[in-house]
Amino acid sequence: MSGILIRWLIMTMALILASFLIPGIYIADFPSALVAAAILGILNAFIRPVLFLLTLPLTVLTLGLFALVLNGLMLQLVSTLVKGFYVSNFLSAILGSLIISAVSCVLNLRVKDRGRLEVIELRRERNGRWSR
C-alpha cells in the first residue's frame, strides 16, 4: 500500500513541477494537486489503455508520437474534472504531459515493488572506479 502512496506523491510533485514550468497549467492549491494526481492515475490505469488500443494504428503510423496526444488529452480531461486544476490549451497539455511523464518515470525508477525507496551507495575505489 505504501508504494501506491509514494507513486501518488510522485505524480503530485510532477504535476506541481509542470505547473511551475508551463505557463498554461495552473494549480490552485496542494489538495487540488493531490486530487488531480489521483484522477490522472485512475484515468491512466483504466481509460488510457483502451484509447491506446483503439488508436494503435495511428500511433504506429506516427512512430509513437500520437501517444503524446493521448497523454495531453488525459491531462485536459483531468482539467475538466478537477476544480483548482486548469490547463489553458492543448499545447500546454502536451508539454505538461511530457514533463509529468519524464519526472514520474525518473522518480518511479527509485521505488521498488514493495513501495520502498531504493538508495544506491557508490564508493570510489583506489583505482578511480566507482562500485556499489
Secondary structure, DSSP 8 states (H G I E B T S, - for coil): -HHHHHHHHHHHHHHHHHHHH-TTEEE-SHHHHHHHHHHHHHHHHHHHHHHHHHTHHHHHHTTTTHHHHHHHHHHHHHHHHSTTEEE-SHHHHHHHHHHHHHHHHHHHTTB-TTS-B-----EE-TTS-EE-
